[in-house]
Structure formats: C-alpha cells, structure tokens
Amino acid sequence: LQDEADRQEAESLVAWAIAQVKNDNYREVLELTYLEKLSAEEIVDRLGITMDNLYQRRSRGVRELERILRAHRA
C-alpha cells in the first residue's frame, strides 16, 4: 500500500514538473513519454517528426526536467 502511495506521489511530482517545462516541443514529448506512456514509434507517428528529432527533444526535455526537480527540492 505504501509503495502504491509513493508511486502516485512520484507520478504527481513528475506531472507537475513536466508542466513547468517552457518549451512546448519538449513538454509535449515528455507528456507523451511519461504521462501517456507511448512508445517512441507512437510519438513519432503522432507528432509527425523523425526519430532523431524525438530523441533530441526528449534528451533536452529531460535535462530541463532535472533542473526543475532539483530547484524544487532546494
């Protein structure tokens, strides 16, 4: 029961942090990846972008997400 509560709290924190990402392209990829849990192929199809572009947006978005979460902890 505690594990489920911890998981829900973590998901809520990630959703909040994703909403703080200012770049729309990065935020959209993060939402589809972590909130909707779509595969890379599904995201590429939905957004009409290349796989390279997806990985670039995701990588940059994750760096921004890390910065937001670190600032939140401080």
mmCIF file of the N, C-alpha and C atoms, coordinates in Angstrom:
data_MODEL
# 
_entry.id   MODEL 
# 
loop_
_atom_site.group_PDB 
_atom_site.id 
_atom_site.type_symbol 
_atom_site.label_atom_id 
_atom_site.label_alt_id 
_atom_site.label_comp_id 
_atom_site.label_asym_id 
_atom_site.label_entity_id 
_atom_site.label_seq_id 
_atom_site.pdbx_PDB_ins_code 
_atom_site.Cartn_x 
_atom_site.Cartn_y 
_atom_site.Cartn_z 
_atom_site.occupancy 
_atom_site.B_iso_or_equiv 
_atom_site.pdbx_formal_charge 
_atom_site.auth_seq_id 
_atom_site.auth_comp_id 
_atom_site.auth_asym_id 
_atom_site.auth_atom_id 
_atom_site.pdbx_PDB_model_num 
ATOM 1   N N  . LEU A 1 1  ? 0.831  -1.204 0.000   1.00 0.00 ? 1  LEU A N  1 
ATOM 2   C CA . LEU A 1 1  ? 0.000  0.000  0.000   1.00 0.00 ? 1  LEU A CA 1 
ATOM 3   C C  . LEU A 1 1  ? 0.872  1.264  0.000   1.00 0.00 ? 1  LEU A C  1 
ATOM 4   N N  . GLN A 1 2  ? 1.938  1.230  0.797   1.00 0.00 ? 2  GLN A N  1 
ATOM 5   C CA . GLN A 1 2  ? 2.852  2.371  0.840   1.00 0.00 ? 2  GLN A CA 1 
ATOM 6   C C  . GLN A 1 2  ? 3.562  2.557  -0.495  1.00 0.00 ? 2  GLN A C  1 
ATOM 7   N N  . ASP A 1 3  ? 3.930  1.441  -1.137  1.00 0.00 ? 3  ASP A N  1 
ATOM 8   C CA . ASP A 1 3  ? 4.589  1.524  -2.447  1.00 0.00 ? 3  ASP A CA 1 
ATOM 9   C C  . ASP A 1 3  ? 3.686  2.202  -3.459  1.00 0.00 ? 3  ASP A C  1 
ATOM 10  N N  . GLU A 1 4  ? 2.413  1.882  -3.436  1.00 0.00 ? 4  GLU A N  1 
ATOM 11  C CA . GLU A 1 4  ? 1.452  2.500  -4.364  1.00 0.00 ? 4  GLU A CA 1 
ATOM 12  C C  . GLU A 1 4  ? 1.333  3.998  -4.090  1.00 0.00 ? 4  GLU A C  1 
ATOM 13  N N  . ALA A 1 5  ? 1.287  4.382  -2.836  1.00 0.00 ? 5  ALA A N  1 
ATOM 14  C CA . ALA A 1 5  ? 1.203  5.798  -2.473  1.00 0.00 ? 5  ALA A CA 1 
ATOM 15  C C  . ALA A 1 5  ? 2.465  6.537  -2.919  1.00 0.00 ? 5  ALA A C  1 
ATOM 16  N N  . ASP A 1 6  ? 3.624  5.910  -2.737  1.00 0.00 ? 6  ASP A N  1 
ATOM 17  C CA . ASP A 1 6  ? 4.885  6.517  -3.174  1.00 0.00 ? 6  ASP A CA 1 
ATOM 18  C C  . ASP A 1 6  ? 4.915  6.683  -4.685  1.00 0.00 ? 6  ASP A C  1 
ATOM 19  N N  . ARG A 1 7  ? 4.434  5.671  -5.411  1.00 0.00 ? 7  ARG A N  1 
ATOM 20  C CA . ARG A 1 7  ? 4.402  5.727  -6.869  1.00 0.00 ? 7  ARG A CA 1 
ATOM 21  C C  . ARG A 1 7  ? 3.500  6.852  -7.348  1.00 0.00 ? 7  ARG A C  1 
ATOM 22  N N  . GLN A 1 8  ? 2.329  6.972  -6.733  1.00 0.00 ? 8  GLN A N  1 
ATOM 23  C CA . GLN A 1 8  ? 1.395  8.029  -7.109  1.00 0.00 ? 8  GLN A CA 1 
ATOM 24  C C  . GLN A 1 8  ? 1.975  9.414  -6.817  1.00 0.00 ? 8  GLN A C  1 
ATOM 25  N N  . GLU A 1 9  ? 2.655  9.543  -5.699  1.00 0.00 ? 9  GLU A N  1 
ATOM 26  C CA . GLU A 1 9  ? 3.275  10.820 -5.350  1.00 0.00 ? 9  GLU A CA 1 
ATOM 27  C C  . GLU A 1 9  ? 4.368  11.181 -6.357  1.00 0.00 ? 9  GLU A C  1 
ATOM 28  N N  . ALA A 1 10 ? 5.169  10.200 -6.741  1.00 0.00 ? 10 ALA A N  1 
ATOM 29  C CA . ALA A 1 10 ? 6.232  10.430 -7.725  1.00 0.00 ? 10 ALA A CA 1 
ATOM 30  C C  . ALA A 1 10 ? 5.644  10.817 -9.072  1.00 0.00 ? 10 ALA A C  1 
ATOM 31  N N  . GLU A 1 11 ? 4.587  10.124 -9.501  1.00 0.00 ? 11 GLU A N  1 
ATOM 32  C CA . GLU A 1 11 ? 3.938  10.446 -10.776 1.00 0.00 ? 11 GLU A CA 1 
ATOM 33  C C  . GLU A 1 11 ? 3.358  11.857 -10.746 1.00 0.00 ? 11 GLU A C  1 
ATOM 34  N N  . SER A 1 12 ? 2.795  12.236 -9.627  1.00 0.00 ? 12 SER A N  1 
ATOM 35  C CA . SER A 1 12 ? 2.229  13.571 -9.479  1.00 0.00 ? 12 SER A CA 1 
ATOM 36  C C  . SER A 1 12 ? 3.323  14.637 -9.567  1.00 0.00 ? 12 SER A C  1 
ATOM 37  N N  . LEU A 1 13 ? 4.446  14.382 -8.935  1.00 0.00 ? 13 LEU A N  1 
ATOM 38  C CA . LEU A 1 13 ? 5.567  15.321 -8.977  1.00 0.00 ? 13 LEU A CA 1 
ATOM 39  C C  . LEU A 1 13 ? 6.124  15.452 -10.397 1.00 0.00 ? 13 LEU A C  1 
ATOM 40  N N  . VAL A 1 14 ? 6.250  14.330 -11.093 1.00 0.00 ? 14 VAL A N  1 
ATOM 41  C CA . VAL A 1 14 ? 6.741  14.362 -12.473 1.00 0.00 ? 14 VAL A CA 1 
ATOM 42  C C  . VAL A 1 14 ? 5.764  15.128 -13.356 1.00 0.00 ? 14 VAL A C  1 
ATOM 43  N N  . ALA A 1 15 ? 4.474  14.889 -13.192 1.00 0.00 ? 15 ALA A N  1 
ATOM 44  C CA . ALA A 1 15 ? 3.465  15.608 -13.995 1.00 0.00 ? 15 ALA A CA 1 
ATOM 45  C C  . ALA A 1 15 ? 3.556  17.109 -13.737 1.00 0.00 ? 15 ALA A C  1 
ATOM 46  N N  . TRP A 1 16 ? 3.733  17.487 -12.471 1.00 0.00 ? 16 TRP A N  1 
ATOM 47  C CA . TRP A 1 16 ? 3.873  18.909 -12.139 1.00 0.00 ? 16 TRP A CA 1 
ATOM 48  C C  . TRP A 1 16 ? 5.109  19.491 -12.811 1.00 0.00 ? 16 TRP A C  1 
ATOM 49  N N  . ALA A 1 17 ? 6.237  18.768 -12.720 1.00 0.00 ? 17 ALA A N  1 
ATOM 50  C CA . ALA A 1 17 ? 7.491  19.261 -13.285 1.00 0.00 ? 17 ALA A CA 1 
ATOM 51  C C  . ALA A 1 17 ? 7.412  19.364 -14.807 1.00 0.00 ? 17 ALA A C  1 
ATOM 52  N N  . ILE A 1 18 ? 6.780  18.407 -15.455 1.00 0.00 ? 18 ILE A N  1 
ATOM 53  C CA . ILE A 1 18 ? 6.627  18.469 -16.908 1.00 0.00 ? 18 ILE A CA 1 
ATOM 54  C C  . ILE A 1 18 ? 5.837  19.713 -17.294 1.00 0.00 ? 18 ILE A C  1 
ATOM 55  N N  . ALA A 1 19 ? 4.816  20.025 -16.527 1.00 0.00 ? 19 ALA A N  1 
ATOM 56  C CA . ALA A 1 19 ? 4.008  21.216 -16.816 1.00 0.00 ? 19 ALA A CA 1 
ATOM 57  C C  . ALA A 1 19 ? 4.823  22.502 -16.702 1.00 0.00 ? 19 ALA A C  1 
ATOM 58  N N  . GLN A 1 20 ? 5.948  22.463 -15.976 1.00 0.00 ? 20 GLN A N  1 
ATOM 59  C CA . GLN A 1 20 ? 6.797  23.642 -15.802 1.00 0.00 ? 20 GLN A CA 1 
ATOM 60  C C  . GLN A 1 20 ? 7.762  23.857 -16.965 1.00 0.00 ? 20 GLN A C  1 
ATOM 61  N N  . VAL A 1 21 ? 7.944  22.836 -17.808 1.00 0.00 ? 21 VAL A N  1 
ATOM 62  C CA . VAL A 1 21 ? 8.868  22.944 -18.951 1.00 0.00 ? 21 VAL A CA 1 
ATOM 63  C C  . VAL A 1 21 ? 8.323  23.989 -19.915 1.00 0.00 ? 21 VAL A C  1 
ATOM 64  N N  . LYS A 1 22 ? 9.127  24.991 -20.215 1.00 0.00 ? 22 LYS A N  1 
ATOM 65  C CA . LYS A 1 22 ? 8.653  26.125 -21.017 1.00 0.00 ? 22 LYS A CA 1 
ATOM 66  C C  . LYS A 1 22 ? 8.563  25.821 -22.509 1.00 0.00 ? 22 LYS A C  1 
ATOM 67  N N  . ASN A 1 23 ? 9.467  25.007 -23.040 1.00 0.00 ? 23 ASN A N  1 
ATOM 68  C CA . ASN A 1 23 ? 9.471  24.704 -24.470 1.00 0.00 ? 23 ASN A CA 1 
ATOM 69  C C  . ASN A 1 23 ? 8.334  23.724 -24.780 1.00 0.00 ? 23 ASN A C  1 
ATOM 70  N N  . ASP A 1 24 ? 7.406  24.158 -25.634 1.00 0.00 ? 24 ASP A N  1 
ATOM 71  C CA . ASP A 1 24 ? 6.236  23.338 -25.957 1.00 0.00 ? 24 ASP A CA 1 
ATOM 72  C C  . ASP A 1 24 ? 6.618  21.996 -26.571 1.00 0.00 ? 24 ASP A C  1 
ATOM 73  N N  . ASN A 1 25 ? 7.616  21.994 -27.450 1.00 0.00 ? 25 ASN A N  1 
ATOM 74  C CA . ASN A 1 25 ? 8.025  20.747 -28.108 1.00 0.00 ? 25 ASN A CA 1 
ATOM 75  C C  . ASN A 1 25 ? 8.588  19.751 -27.110 1.00 0.00 ? 25 ASN A C  1 
ATOM 76  N N  . TYR A 1 26 ? 9.417  20.212 -26.198 1.00 0.00 ? 26 TYR A N  1 
ATOM 77  C CA . TYR A 1 26 ? 9.991  19.323 -25.183 1.00 0.00 ? 26 TYR A CA 1 
ATOM 78  C C  . TYR A 1 26 ? 8.884  18.810 -24.263 1.00 0.00 ? 26 TYR A C  1 
ATOM 79  N N  . ARG A 1 27 ? 8.019  19.729 -23.817 1.00 0.00 ? 27 ARG A N  1 
ATOM 80  C CA . ARG A 1 27 ? 6.943  19.357 -22.897 1.00 0.00 ? 27 ARG A CA 1 
ATOM 81  C C  . ARG A 1 27 ? 6.023  18.309 -23.532 1.00 0.00 ? 27 ARG A C  1 
ATOM 82  N N  . GLU A 1 28 ? 5.682  18.499 -24.793 1.00 0.00 ? 28 GLU A N  1 
ATOM 83  C CA . GLU A 1 28 ? 4.788  17.561 -25.462 1.00 0.00 ? 28 GLU A CA 1 
ATOM 84  C C  . GLU A 1 28 ? 5.401  16.158 -25.524 1.00 0.00 ? 28 GLU A C  1 
ATOM 85  N N  . VAL A 1 29 ? 6.670  16.074 -25.862 1.00 0.00 ? 29 VAL A N  1 
ATOM 86  C CA . VAL A 1 29 ? 7.340  14.769 -25.920 1.00 0.00 ? 29 VAL A CA 1 
ATOM 87  C C  . VAL A 1 29 ? 7.405  14.135 -24.529 1.00 0.00 ? 29 VAL A C  1 
ATOM 88  N N  . LEU A 1 30 ? 7.698  14.924 -23.509 1.00 0.00 ? 30 LEU A N  1 
ATOM 89  C CA . LEU A 1 30 ? 7.750  14.391 -22.142 1.00 0.00 ? 30 LEU A CA 1 
ATOM 90  C C  . LEU A 1 30 ? 6.378  13.896 -21.690 1.00 0.00 ? 30 LEU A C  1 
ATOM 91  N N  . GLU A 1 31 ? 5.333  14.645 -22.002 1.00 0.00 ? 31 GLU A N  1 
ATOM 92  C CA . GLU A 1 31 ? 3.974  14.221 -21.639 1.00 0.00 ? 31 GLU A CA 1 
ATOM 93  C C  . GLU A 1 31 ? 3.622  12.895 -22.304 1.00 0.00 ? 31 GLU A C  1 
ATOM 94  N N  . LEU A 1 32 ? 3.910  12.782 -23.588 1.00 0.00 ? 32 LEU A N  1 
ATOM 95  C CA . LEU A 1 32 ? 3.588  11.550 -24.313 1.00 0.00 ? 32 LEU A CA 1 
ATOM 96  C C  . LEU A 1 32 ? 4.419  10.374 -23.813 1.00 0.00 ? 32 LEU A C  1 
ATOM 97  N N  . THR A 1 33 ? 5.660  10.638 -23.429 1.00 0.00 ? 33 THR A N  1 
ATOM 98  C CA . THR A 1 33 ? 6.551  9.582  -22.959 1.00 0.00 ? 33 THR A CA 1 
ATOM 99  C C  . THR A 1 33 ? 6.195  9.123  -21.547 1.00 0.00 ? 33 THR A C  1 
ATOM 100 N N  . TYR A 1 34 ? 6.089  10.066 -20.617 1.00 0.00 ? 34 TYR A N  1 
ATOM 101 C CA . TYR A 1 34 ? 5.978  9.709  -19.204 1.00 0.00 ? 34 TYR A CA 1 
ATOM 102 C C  . TYR A 1 34 ? 4.551  9.690  -18.660 1.00 0.00 ? 34 TYR A C  1 
ATOM 103 N N  . LEU A 1 35 ? 3.673  10.490 -19.228 1.00 0.00 ? 35 LEU A N  1 
ATOM 104 C CA . LEU A 1 35 ? 2.295  10.520 -18.724 1.00 0.00 ? 35 LEU A CA 1 
ATOM 105 C C  . LEU A 1 35 ? 1.392  9.590  -19.519 1.00 0.00 ? 35 LEU A C  1 
ATOM 106 N N  . GLU A 1 36 ? 1.495  9.636  -20.842 1.00 0.00 ? 36 GLU A N  1 
ATOM 107 C CA . GLU A 1 36 ? 0.666  8.756  -21.673 1.00 0.00 ? 36 GLU A CA 1 
ATOM 108 C C  . GLU A 1 36 ? 1.343  7.415  -21.947 1.00 0.00 ? 36 GLU A C  1 
ATOM 109 N N  . LYS A 1 37 ? 2.647  7.340  -21.649 1.00 0.00 ? 37 LYS A N  1 
ATOM 110 C CA . LYS A 1 37 ? 3.428  6.109  -21.763 1.00 0.00 ? 37 LYS A CA 1 
ATOM 111 C C  . LYS A 1 37 ? 3.387  5.517  -23.177 1.00 0.00 ? 37 LYS A C  1 
ATOM 112 N N  . LEU A 1 38 ? 3.521  6.399  -24.182 1.00 0.00 ? 38 LEU A N  1 
ATOM 113 C CA . LEU A 1 38 ? 3.555  5.950  -25.565 1.00 0.00 ? 38 LEU A CA 1 
ATOM 114 C C  . LEU A 1 38 ? 4.975  5.523  -25.942 1.00 0.00 ? 38 LEU A C  1 
ATOM 115 N N  . SER A 1 39 ? 5.070  4.621  -26.898 1.00 0.00 ? 39 SER A N  1 
ATOM 116 C CA . SER A 1 39 ? 6.379  4.201  -27.401 1.00 0.00 ? 39 SER A CA 1 
ATOM 117 C C  . SER A 1 39 ? 6.941  5.296  -28.302 1.00 0.00 ? 39 SER A C  1 
ATOM 118 N N  . ALA A 1 40 ? 8.233  5.183  -28.589 1.00 0.00 ? 40 ALA A N  1 
ATOM 119 C CA . ALA A 1 40 ? 8.872  6.164  -29.472 1.00 0.00 ? 40 ALA A CA 1 
ATOM 120 C C  . ALA A 1 40 ? 8.188  6.175  -30.838 1.00 0.00 ? 40 ALA A C  1 
ATOM 121 N N  . GLU A 1 41 ? 7.865  5.002  -31.361 1.00 0.00 ? 41 GLU A N  1 
ATOM 122 C CA . GLU A 1 41 ? 7.207  4.914  -32.668 1.00 0.00 ? 41 GLU A CA 1 
ATOM 123 C C  . GLU A 1 41 ? 5.844  5.607  -32.658 1.00 0.00 ? 41 GLU A C  1 
ATOM 124 N N  . GLU A 1 42 ? 5.098  5.432  -31.575 1.00 0.00 ? 42 GLU A N  1 
ATOM 125 C CA . GLU A 1 42 ? 3.788  6.077  -31.471 1.00 0.00 ? 42 GLU A CA 1 
ATOM 126 C C  . GLU A 1 42 ? 3.921  7.600  -31.401 1.00 0.00 ? 42 GLU A C  1 
ATOM 127 N N  . ILE A 1 43 ? 4.922  8.074  -30.691 1.00 0.00 ? 43 ILE A N  1 
ATOM 128 C CA . ILE A 1 43 ? 5.132  9.520  -30.571 1.00 0.00 ? 43 ILE A CA 1 
ATOM 129 C C  . ILE A 1 43 ? 5.530  10.115 -31.918 1.00 0.00 ? 43 ILE A C  1 
ATOM 130 N N  . VAL A 1 44 ? 6.451  9.460  -32.605 1.00 0.00 ? 44 VAL A N  1 
ATOM 131 C CA . VAL A 1 44 ? 6.889  9.922  -33.927 1.00 0.00 ? 44 VAL A CA 1 
ATOM 132 C C  . VAL A 1 44 ? 5.697  9.997  -34.875 1.00 0.00 ? 44 VAL A C  1 
ATOM 133 N N  . ASP A 1 45 ? 4.859  8.968  -34.876 1.00 0.00 ? 45 ASP A N  1 
ATOM 134 C CA . ASP A 1 45 ? 3.677  8.960  -35.739 1.00 0.00 ? 45 ASP A CA 1 
ATOM 135 C C  . ASP A 1 45 ? 2.708  10.070 -35.365 1.00 0.00 ? 45 ASP A C  1 
ATOM 136 N N  . ARG A 1 46 ? 2.468  10.254 -34.088 1.00 0.00 ? 46 ARG A N  1 
ATOM 137 C CA . ARG A 1 46 ? 1.506  11.257 -33.639 1.00 0.00 ? 46 ARG A CA 1 
ATOM 138 C C  . ARG A 1 46 ? 1.976  12.676 -33.958 1.00 0.00 ? 46 ARG A C  1 
ATOM 139 N N  . LEU A 1 47 ? 3.265  12.945 -33.753 1.00 0.00 ? 47 LEU A N  1 
ATOM 140 C CA . LEU A 1 47 ? 3.775  14.300 -33.933 1.00 0.00 ? 47 LEU A CA 1 
ATOM 141 C C  . LEU A 1 47 ? 4.279  14.575 -35.351 1.00 0.00 ? 47 LEU A C  1 
ATOM 142 N N  . GLY A 1 48 ? 4.478  13.528 -36.123 1.00 0.00 ? 48 GLY A N  1 
ATOM 143 C CA . GLY A 1 48 ? 4.982  13.711 -37.474 1.00 0.00 ? 48 GLY A CA 1 
ATOM 144 C C  . GLY A 1 48 ? 6.415  14.220 -37.510 1.00 0.00 ? 48 GLY A C  1 
ATOM 145 N N  . ILE A 1 49 ? 7.236  13.697 -36.606 1.00 0.00 ? 49 ILE A N  1 
ATOM 146 C CA . ILE A 1 49 ? 8.642  14.096 -36.538 1.00 0.00 ? 49 ILE A CA 1 
ATOM 147 C C  . ILE A 1 49 ? 9.515  12.863 -36.763 1.00 0.00 ? 49 ILE A C  1 
ATOM 148 N N  . THR A 1 50 ? 10.817 13.094 -36.980 1.00 0.00 ? 50 THR A N  1 
ATOM 149 C CA . THR A 1 50 ? 11.742 11.979 -37.150 1.00 0.00 ? 50 THR A CA 1 
ATOM 150 C C  . THR A 1 50 ? 12.126 11.410 -35.783 1.00 0.00 ? 50 THR A C  1 
ATOM 151 N N  . MET A 1 51 ? 12.638 10.183 -35.814 1.00 0.00 ? 51 MET A N  1 
ATOM 152 C CA . MET A 1 51 ? 13.099 9.551  -34.583 1.00 0.00 ? 51 MET A CA 1 
ATOM 153 C C  . MET A 1 51 ? 14.250 10.358 -33.983 1.00 0.00 ? 51 MET A C  1 
ATOM 154 N N  . ASP A 1 52 ? 15.150 10.870 -34.823 1.00 0.00 ? 52 ASP A N  1 
ATOM 155 C CA . ASP A 1 52 ? 16.256 11.697 -34.322 1.00 0.00 ? 52 ASP A CA 1 
ATOM 156 C C  . ASP A 1 52 ? 15.731 12.937 -33.607 1.00 0.00 ? 52 ASP A C  1 
ATOM 157 N N  . ASN A 1 53 ? 14.704 13.565 -34.181 1.00 0.00 ? 53 ASN A N  1 
ATOM 158 C CA . ASN A 1 53 ? 14.128 14.752 -33.571 1.00 0.00 ? 53 ASN A CA 1 
ATOM 159 C C  . ASN A 1 53 ? 13.469 14.407 -32.239 1.00 0.00 ? 53 ASN A C  1 
ATOM 160 N N  . LEU A 1 54 ? 12.808 13.267 -32.188 1.00 0.00 ? 54 LEU A N  1 
ATOM 161 C CA . LEU A 1 54 ? 12.194 12.821 -30.936 1.00 0.00 ? 54 LEU A CA 1 
ATOM 162 C C  . LEU A 1 54 ? 13.256 12.662 -29.854 1.00 0.00 ? 54 LEU A C  1 
ATOM 163 N N  . TYR A 1 55 ? 14.333 11.971 -30.177 1.00 0.00 ? 55 TYR A N  1 
ATOM 164 C CA . TYR A 1 55 ? 15.378 11.748 -29.175 1.00 0.00 ? 55 TYR A CA 1 
ATOM 165 C C  . TYR A 1 55 ? 16.014 13.055 -28.728 1.00 0.00 ? 55 TYR A C  1 
ATOM 166 N N  . GLN A 1 56 ? 16.195 13.977 -29.655 1.00 0.00 ? 56 GLN A N  1 
ATOM 167 C CA . GLN A 1 56 ? 16.763 15.273 -29.312 1.00 0.00 ? 56 GLN A CA 1 
ATOM 168 C C  . GLN A 1 56 ? 15.831 16.039 -28.361 1.00 0.00 ? 56 GLN A C  1 
ATOM 169 N N  . ARG A 1 57 ? 14.547 16.086 -28.703 1.00 0.00 ? 57 ARG A N  1 
ATOM 170 C CA . ARG A 1 57 ? 13.583 16.785 -27.842 1.00 0.00 ? 57 ARG A CA 1 
ATOM 171 C C  . ARG A 1 57 ? 13.491 16.134 -26.478 1.00 0.00 ? 57 ARG A C  1 
ATOM 172 N N  . ARG A 1 58 ? 13.476 14.810 -26.456 1.00 0.00 ? 58 ARG A N  1 
ATOM 173 C CA . ARG A 1 58 ? 13.361 14.098 -25.176 1.00 0.00 ? 58 ARG A CA 1 
ATOM 174 C C  . ARG A 1 58 ? 14.589 14.348 -24.318 1.00 0.00 ? 58 ARG A C  1 
ATOM 175 N N  . SER A 1 59 ? 15.765 14.284 -24.912 1.00 0.00 ? 59 SER A N  1 
ATOM 176 C CA . SER A 1 59 ? 17.003 14.499 -24.166 1.00 0.00 ? 59 SER A CA 1 
ATOM 177 C C  . SER A 1 59 ? 17.047 15.900 -23.571 1.00 0.00 ? 59 SER A C  1 
ATOM 178 N N  . ARG A 1 60 ? 16.730 16.891 -24.374 1.00 0.00 ? 60 ARG A N  1 
ATOM 179 C CA . ARG A 1 60 ? 16.736 18.271 -23.879 1.00 0.00 ? 60 ARG A CA 1 
ATOM 180 C C  . ARG A 1 60 ? 15.634 18.487 -22.839 1.00 0.00 ? 60 ARG A C  1 
ATOM 181 N N  . GLY A 1 61 ? 14.496 17.865 -23.056 1.00 0.00 ? 61 GLY A N  1 
ATOM 182 C CA . GLY A 1 61 ? 13.396 17.978 -22.102 1.00 0.00 ? 61 GLY A CA 1 
ATOM 183 C C  . GLY A 1 61 ? 13.736 17.357 -20.764 1.00 0.00 ? 61 GLY A C  1 
ATOM 184 N N  . VAL A 1 62 ? 14.390 16.209 -20.789 1.00 0.00 ? 62 VAL A N  1 
ATOM 185 C CA . VAL A 1 62 ? 14.782 15.539 -19.545 1.00 0.00 ? 62 VAL A CA 1 
ATOM 186 C C  . VAL A 1 62 ? 15.787 16.396 -18.778 1.00 0.00 ? 62 VAL A C  1 
ATOM 187 N N  . ARG A 1 63 ? 16.722 17.029 -19.479 1.00 0.00 ? 63 ARG A N  1 
ATOM 188 C CA . ARG A 1 63 ? 17.669 17.931 -18.794 1.00 0.00 ? 63 ARG A CA 1 
ATOM 189 C C  . ARG A 1 63 ? 16.919 19.074 -18.116 1.00 0.00 ? 63 ARG A C  1 
ATOM 190 N N  . GLU A 1 64 ? 15.929 19.642 -18.804 1.00 0.00 ? 64 GLU A N  1 
ATOM 191 C CA . GLU A 1 64 ? 15.130 20.718 -18.219 1.00 0.00 ? 64 GLU A CA 1 
ATOM 192 C C  . GLU A 1 64 ? 14.331 20.200 -17.021 1.00 0.00 ? 64 GLU A C  1 
ATOM 193 N N  . LEU A 1 65 ? 13.785 19.003 -17.163 1.00 0.00 ? 65 LEU A N  1 
ATOM 194 C CA . LEU A 1 65 ? 13.021 18.378 -16.083 1.00 0.00 ? 65 LEU A CA 1 
ATOM 195 C C  . LEU A 1 65 ? 13.901 18.170 -14.849 1.00 0.00 ? 65 LEU A C  1 
ATOM 196 N N  . GLU A 1 66 ? 15.102 17.695 -15.054 1.00 0.00 ? 66 GLU A N  1 
ATOM 197 C CA . GLU A 1 66 ? 16.036 17.516 -13.935 1.00 0.00 ? 66 GLU A CA 1 
ATOM 198 C C  . GLU A 1 66 ? 16.322 18.843 -13.235 1.00 0.00 ? 66 GLU A C  1 
ATOM 199 N N  . ARG A 1 67 ? 16.521 19.899 -14.020 1.00 0.00 ? 67 ARG A N  1 
ATOM 200 C CA . ARG A 1 67 ? 16.790 21.216 -13.446 1.00 0.00 ? 67 ARG A CA 1 
ATOM 201 C C  . ARG A 1 67 ? 15.598 21.674 -12.591 1.00 0.00 ? 67 ARG A C  1 
ATOM 202 N N  . ILE A 1 68 ? 14.402 21.480 -13.105 1.00 0.00 ? 68 ILE A N  1 
ATOM 203 C CA . ILE A 1 68 ? 13.182 21.881 -12.387 1.00 0.00 ? 68 ILE A CA 1 
ATOM 204 C C  . ILE A 1 68 ? 13.040 21.099 -11.089 1.00 0.00 ? 68 ILE A C  1 
ATOM 205 N N  . LEU A 1 69 ? 13.261 19.799 -11.146 1.00 0.00 ? 69 LEU A N  1 
ATOM 206 C CA . LEU A 1 69 ? 13.103 18.967 -9.951  1.00 0.00 ? 69 LEU A CA 1 
ATOM 207 C C  . LEU A 1 69 ? 14.176 19.285 -8.911  1.00 0.00 ? 69 LEU A C  1 
ATOM 208 N N  . ARG A 1 70 ? 15.397 19.544 -9.360  1.00 0.00 ? 70 ARG A N  1 
ATOM 209 C CA . ARG A 1 70 ? 16.458 19.909 -8.407  1.00 0.00 ? 70 ARG A CA 1 
ATOM 210 C C  . ARG A 1 70 ? 16.132 21.234 -7.719  1.00 0.00 ? 70 ARG A C  1 
ATOM 211 N N  . ALA A 1 71 ? 15.644 22.201 -8.492  1.00 0.00 ? 71 ALA A N  1 
ATOM 212 C CA . ALA A 1 71 ? 15.283 23.503 -7.919  1.00 0.00 ? 71 ALA A CA 1 
ATOM 213 C C  . ALA A 1 71 ? 14.124 23.348 -6.930  1.00 0.00 ? 71 ALA A C  1 
ATOM 214 N N  . HIS A 1 72 ? 13.213 22.449 -7.232  1.00 0.00 ? 72 HIS A N  1 
ATOM 215 C CA . HIS A 1 72 ? 12.053 22.210 -6.353  1.00 0.00 ? 72 HIS A CA 1 
ATOM 216 C C  . HIS A 1 72 ? 12.494 21.620 -5.015  1.00 0.00 ? 72 HIS A C  1 
ATOM 217 N N  . ARG A 1 73 ? 13.496 20.752 -5.049  1.00 0.00 ? 73 ARG A N  1 
ATOM 218 C CA . ARG A 1 73 ? 13.997 20.125 -3.817  1.00 0.00 ? 73 ARG A CA 1 
ATOM 219 C C  . ARG A 1 73 ? 14.752 21.110 -2.931  1.00 0.00 ? 73 ARG A C  1 
ATOM 220 N N  . ALA A 1 74 ? 15.374 22.099 -3.558  1.00 0.00 ? 74 ALA A N  1 
ATOM 221 C CA . ALA A 1 74 ? 16.228 23.035 -2.813  1.00 0.00 ? 74 ALA A CA 1 
ATOM 222 C C  . ALA A 1 74 ? 15.435 23.971 -1.921  1.00 0.00 ? 74 ALA A C  1 
# 
